[in-house]
Amino acid sequence: MSFFTPPDAVVYVLTTVYGIAGIITFTAYWPTIVDLWKGIPSANLRTWIIFTLTDLAVFLYALLVVHDLPFILVATGNLLHAFVIVVLRYRIKTTTK
């Protein structure tokens, strides 16, 4: 159900901007991943577990409800990066005890 259908040009611009935002977000995870890979505990584990769970909800919504490829790709990238951060941070937590 849609209350407002924007013109095609607006949809195109928004889709492009969303794709660009997805790429920016995708690259924003890398400094944290690199730190964690080097053993620098730069991420709060509880926070990233919450981020991962919310990214899982967004991914499932994109996949099962929205069926929009750009949305699915961005949601997948966010979920995978958040999960990698959780795994790497957990690895640091368990090896430093």
N, C-alpha and C positions, 0 to 999 in steps of 0.2 A: 504494500500500500504506500503510495507516494502522495504527499500533500502538495509538492511543488516539483515540477520537472524543469530543470534549467535548460537553456539553449545548448545545442551541441558544442558550440565553441567554448562555453564555460566548462562543460564536462571534459573536453579535451585539455584545456588549460589545467584544470584541477587534477586530472589524471597524470599529466606531465609533472606538475609540482609534487604530487604524492610520490611518484616514482623517484624524483630527485631527492626528496626528503628521506625516502627509504635508503637510498645510496649513502646519504650523509649519516644517517643513523647506523647503517651497516658498518661504516668506517669508524664511527665513534666508539665502538666496542673494543677496537684493537689495542689502544694504549693499556687498558685494563688487562686484556688477555696477555699482552706481552709482559707486563709487570708480574702477573701471576705465573706465567711460564718460567720467569727468572727466579721465582720463589719469593717475590715481594708481595706481602699480604695486603694489597691495596683495595680490596673489596670486602664489604661486610657480608658474610655468608647469609645471615638471616634476610637481609634486604634483597639479595640476589635470588634467594629461594622464592621470595614473594614475587619478584619481577618475572621469574621463570614460570610460576603458576599463572600469573595474569597473562603472560605472553602465550601460554598454552590455551587459555580461554579465548584469546583473540584469534589464535591460529584455528581453533576448532570452529569458531564463528565464521571466519573467512572461508574455510573449507566447506563447511556443512550448510551454512545459511546464505552467505553472500554470493559465493561462486564467482568471485572476481579475481582474475589471474594476478594483476598487480598487487592487490590486497593480500592474496595468498602468498605471493613471493616475499613481500615485505614481512608479513607475519611469520613466515618460516625462518627467514634470516634472523629476525629478532629472537625467536624462540631458541634457535640453535646457538646463537651467540650467548644468550643468557645461560643456557644449559652448560656450555663450555666453561663459562666463568664460574658457575657453581661447582663443577667438577674440579677445576684447577684450584679453586679456593679451598675446597674440602681436602684435596690432596695435601695442600700446605698445612692445614689444621691437623691432619692425622699424622704427618711426618715430623712435626715439630714437638710432639708430646713426649 
